[in-house]
Amino acid sequence: MAAPVPHRLRWRLLLAVLWLVPPGLAALAVLHLYGLLPARVPPVEAPFSYAGYARALRHVKSDGDVDFAALGQQRAELDAFVRSLATFSPRSHPERFAQPEEVLAYWLNAHTALLLQAMVDGYPSLERHFFWSRAWPVGGQRLTLWALEHRILQREFADPRIHLALFRGTRGGPALEGVPFEPSFLDAQLNDAVRRFMGDKRHVRLEGTTVHLAQVFETHQEDFLAALPEGRRSHVLQFVWAFLPDTCTERYGCDTRSDLDRVCGPALDRCQVAYVPEDAGLPDAAVPTPR
C-alpha cells in the first residue's frame, strides 16, 4: 500500500499544478489556433471528389451572393464534402495531390467549404468568431479557418492572387464563384478572380488623381510588390494596372488601364492612393446589395 502524501506536500503539489495550468492552457490555445492539434483520420468510404461540393455551390448567385436559406435546407452534399476533408488532404494522402495545382485547389476549396458550413450553422448571425474558435478535422489535423488561411495558404503558396480570390464571407471581399477551383485550369481561375475584383468599383476607383483601393492592397502590399518584375516594385498600382480590364464591356463604368495611365502617368507616380475599408456585411442573396 502506498504511503500517504504529507499534508504540506499535498499543498505544494496543488500550488505547482495551479501555477502550471495557465501556461498550459495558453499553449493549448496557440496549438488550436494554428491548427497543430492532431485529429483522427477516418477510413476511406468513397473516392475524393469535388462533384458534391460543386452541386452545393449552385446556391451561389451570379453576383457572388449566397442563398444561405436554401443552402441550409439542402446542405447534405456540403456536409458530405466537409466530412471527406477529414479523410483526404495533401498531408494524409500526398499521392492523391501530387501536383502543386492539386494541392492549392484543395486548400482553397476546403477553406470555402468549411466557411460556408460555419456560416450556414450560424445563419443569419454575423458573428465571425468561428474563424479562430472552431476547428475541423482535416487530414489528421484539427484546422481553424485562421490556420488554413494564414499558416497554409499564405505561407506555403507565394501567390498574391489568393488574397483577391479567397472568399472570406463578406460582401465587400472577393466574391464567391459558383464552381470549385479545379487543378486543371486553376491558373486561369485565379486570374479571372483577380480581374473581377479589379473591375469592381468598390475595390478600384479613380477619383481625380486619387485611386481608391480596397484595404487588402495595403494589408498585403509586400506580397503584391514581390510578385512584380524587377524595376516595377515601387508601387502597388503596378500590380493593379496589370489586372485592370482594357474595356468595361462586362462592368459598366469600371476603370481601365488606359484610365490609370492617363491620370497617373506611365510611372503611376502622379496619383495618391486611399485605402477603403471592406464592407463586412453578409453576402446574403435575401438582402439587396446596398448602392
Secondary structure, DSSP 8 states (H G I E B T S, - for coil): ------HHHHHHHHHHHHHHHHHHHHHHHHHHHTT-EE-------S---SHHHHHHGGGB-TTS-B-HHHHHHT-HHHHHHHHHHHH--TTT-GGGG-SHHHHHHHHHHHHHHHHHHHHHHHTT----THHHH-EEEETTEEEEHHIIIIIIIHHH---THHHHHS--S-SSS----SS---GGGHHHHHHHHHHHHHTSTTTEEEETTEEEEETHHHHTHHHHHHTS-TT-TT-THHHHHHHS-SS-SSSTT---HHHHHHHH-TTS-S-EEEEE-------BTTS----
